[in-house]
């Protein structure tokens, strides 16, 4: 079980990290989808990019401090529920909505595996 947790968490670290840094630096391909969803571009640095990047750092720390990783995975899961909701409110059921759904599933799996793995160890 630990191997599954480790693999999924590392994938989540890489993808959430890329997503967070992309928002922080206003990576051009994410600008149009954010506008379609009605997200102000001023939100890309804070709260969007900052929260994603801090969540990623929490997943990294969680490899050594399980409670931090569990909290980070839970926070990222909630973040992407909110992202999906934002797209629904804007009637933007596009590839960006599907991507948010993928991130929701990935972070939810990371959360579940972290809880299961660390409960078995405790």
C-alpha positions in Angstrom: 0.0 0.0 0.0 2.9 2.4 0.8 4.2 2.0 -2.8 0.8 3.1 -4.2 0.7 6.0 -1.8 4.2 7.1 -2.8 3.6 6.8 -6.6 0.2 8.7 -6.5 1.6 11.3 -4.2 4.7 11.9 -6.4 2.4 12.3 -9.5 0.3 14.7 -7.5 3.3 16.7 -6.4 4.5 17.1 -10.0 1.2 18.0 -11.5 0.0 20.3 -8.7 3.4 21.9 -8.7 3.2 22.6 -12.4 -0.3 23.9 -12.1 0.6 26.2 -9.2 3.7 27.6 -10.8 1.8 28.0 -14.1 -0.8 30.2 -12.3 1.9 32.2 -10.4 3.8 33.1 -13.7 0.5 33.6 -15.7 1.4 30.8 -18.2 -0.3 31.9 -21.4 -2.4 28.7 -22.1 -4.3 29.1 -18.8 -5.4 32.7 -19.3 -8.2 32.1 -21.8 -9.8 29.2 -19.8 -9.6 31.4 -16.6 -11.4 34.2 -18.4 -14.1 31.8 -19.7 -14.7 30.7 -16.1 -15.0 34.3 -15.0 -11.9 34.2 -12.8 -10.2 37.5 -12.4 -6.6 37.4 -13.7 -5.5 39.1 -10.5 -6.5 35.9 -8.6 -3.9 33.8 -10.5 -1.1 34.7 -8.1 -3.2 34.8 -5.0 -5.2 32.8 -4.1 -5.0 30.3 -7.0 -1.3 29.9 -7.6 -0.3 30.4 -4.0 -2.8 27.8 -2.7 -1.8 25.2 -5.3 1.9 25.7 -4.7 1.5 25.6 -0.9 -0.6 22.5 -1.3 2.2 20.9 -3.3 4.8 21.9 -0.7 2.5 20.3 1.9 2.4 17.0 -0.1 6.2 17.1 -0.1 6.5 17.7 3.6 3.8 15.0 4.1 6.2 12.4 2.8 8.0 12.8 6.2 5.2 14.3 8.4 2.0 12.4 7.5 -0.5 14.8 9.1 0.8 17.6 6.9 0.4 15.5 3.8 -3.1 14.5 4.7 -4.1 18.1 5.3 -2.5 19.2 2.1 -4.2 16.5 0.0 -7.6 17.4 1.7 -7.0 21.1 1.0 -6.2 20.4 -2.7 -9.2 18.2 -3.1 -11.5 20.9 -1.7 -9.7 23.5 -3.9 -10.5 21.5 -7.1 -14.1 20.9 -6.0 -14.4 24.7 -5.9 -12.7 25.0 -9.3 -15.2 22.6 -10.8 -18.1 24.6 -9.2 -16.7 27.8 -10.6 -16.7 26.3 -14.1 -20.3 25.1 -13.7 -21.4 28.5 -12.5 -19.9 30.0 -15.6 -21.5 27.4 -17.9 -17.9 26.4 -18.9 -18.1 22.7 -19.2 -15.0 22.4 -21.3 -11.6 20.7 -21.2 -10.7 22.9 -18.3 -13.6 21.5 -16.3 -12.4 18.0 -17.1 -8.9 18.9 -16.0 -10.2 20.2 -12.7 -12.1 16.9 -12.4 -8.9 15.0 -13.0 -7.1 17.0 -10.3 -10.0 16.5 -7.9 -9.7 12.7 -8.5 -5.9 12.7 -8.2 -5.9 14.7 -5.0 -8.8 12.7 -3.6 -6.9 9.5 -4.3 -3.8 11.0 -2.7 -5.8 11.9 0.4 -7.4 8.4 0.7 -4.1 6.6 0.2 -2.4 8.8 2.8 -5.1 8.1 5.3 -5.1 4.4 4.7 -1.4 4.1 4.6 -0.6 6.1 7.7 -3.5 4.6 9.6 -2.0 1.1 9.0 1.4 2.3 10.2 0.1 4.0 13.4 
